[in-house]
Amino acid sequence: MANKFGIPTEVEKSIRARDRVCVYCRKKMKEYLHTIGSPKDKATIEHLNFDGPFYWKKGLKESDIVICCQSCNSSRGEKKLVGWFKTQYCIDGKINKKMVAMPVKNYIQKNPRK
């Protein structure tokens, strides 16, 4: 069964297996959002592209999705990656385009203005 974004189960499992730590802050995460623990421990689906599409049937691609902790996801909100890296949250957490996980680096390389 697909999740709320229509991402097929096998694709979501593959992404979750790849992104075992937050793609931004590199903290180890609990597997699902509803688990007990602090927000920083909870894994969330992160859409790298806020211009859409946001749903699988509308054209969402596996390369546009990563798993990050709820804290990073909430901090980023709808900010573009390059702008978000300049926020105090990222500065304090030493989160920048050189430090993030490879799927995010690949996305930035292909979409430098996003």
N, C-alpha and C positions, 0 to 999 in steps of 0.2 A: 504494500500500500504506500502510496506517495505521501509526502509530508504536506504541510499547508501551502508550500510554494509549488507543489506538483512535481518536485524532484523525485524521480524513481528511487525506490528503496536501495537498489544495488548501487546507484550513483552516490547517494548519501552515505552509504556504508563505506564506499571507496574513499570519499573525501574525509570522512571521520577517521579512517585508518591512516590516511596520509598525514592529517593534521592532528597529531596526538597531543601537541602543546599549542598554546595560542600562537597564531601566526604573527602576532605583533609583539607581545611582551614575553613570549616563550614560557609562560607558566603552565604547569601541568594542570589539566582540567578534568572535572567529572564529566561523564559521558553525555548526560542530558540536562537540560535546563531545569527540570523539576526536582533534581537531586538536592539533598540537604547539604549546606555548606555556604560559604561566602560567595557573592556574585563573581568574584575573580576566578572561582573554581568551576564555574558552570559554562559548558561549551554551548555556543550559539552559532547558527548559520549566519555568515556575513556575506552580503552582496557587495562585491568590489565596485560594481558599476551602479551608481545611483541614478543614472539616466534610464535605467531599465534595459531590457525587460526583466521583470521580477518573478515571472512564473515560467515554468518549464515549457508549457504548451504555447507560450507567447514568444519563445526563442531564447530563454535563459540558457546559458552554456555552463558546462562544468568548470571551465577556466575562469568564470566570473564569480565562483563561490569558494569560500574558504571557511574554516572553523576558527573562531576566536572566543576568548573569554567574554562573559557578559559585561565586565567592566570596560574593556576596550570597545566592544560593540556599542555600548551606551555612550561612551565618551565621543566616539566618532560620529554617532548620529547620522546625519545626512551630509556631513562634510566630505569634500573631495579628499582623497588620500594626501595629496601634496599639501593642501591647506591644513589638514588635521595634524600632520607631522610638525607643524609650527606651533601647535597649542601647548599650553603649560603641562597638560597631562602627558603628552609625548616627550616633552623636554625633560620633565621629572622622571619619566620611566625609561629614558634613553631609547625611545622608539623613533626610528627614522628609516628611510628607504634602503640604507645599507644593512640594517640590522634585522629586518623582517624576513620571514620565511620565503623560500624560493617561489611558491605560487604567487605571492604578492609582488615580488621582484619582477617576475615574468609579466604580470599584469601591467605594472608600471612601465616596463620597457615597451610594451605594445600600445599602451594608452598613456603617454607622458602628461597629458593635460587633465587627467581624471584623478 
